[in-house]
Every structure is written in C-alpha cells, then in structure tokens.
Amino acid sequence: MFRTGLILIALSFLPWLAIPFVPWLPLLNSPTQKASTVTGLIVLAEVLFWFGLLLTGKETWSAIKLHGWKKVPKKIIELIKTSPKK
C-alpha cells in the first residue's frame, strides 16, 4: 500500500503538466470544453495526491512538510526507490 500511495502521489503531477497544453488540443472546440477539461485535470491531480497521501501515511506528510513542496518530486522518487516491497 505504501508504494502504491507513493506512485499515486508521483502520478498526481502529470495532470498539472498537461494543463498548459489544453488550449491547443484540437478536440476541444469551445472555451467551455477547455475550462471543463482544466477543471477536471485539477480535480484529478488533487484526488490522486490526497488518496496517495492517505495510503502512505503520516511519515510521508512529515517528509513533505520538512523538505518543502519544491523538493516533493525528488523526495517521492527517493521514497519509492527505498520503500520495502510487499
């Protein structure tokens, strides 16, 4: 469960990276569709992050608070590499 949670946290960054590309998607014609897609991506990112954090536990939250948000991706990758496989 711990490793799954860390992977979900790492995956939560992908929707944030996709948001800048939404205006250039050819399938989305109206501004309403584009806004809805951006909103959906934001919700998806938050759900993945918080569900992953719930699975990993208090230690991960403490590590995130200790190292700051800018270093979260690097710390998550380190935790995935060093976490015990179950």
PyMOL commands that set and color helices and strands:
alter all, ss='L'
color gray80, all
select helices_A, chain A and resi 2-11+13-24+31-56+58-67+69-82
alter helices_A, ss='H'
color red, helices_A
deselect
rebuild
show_as cartoon
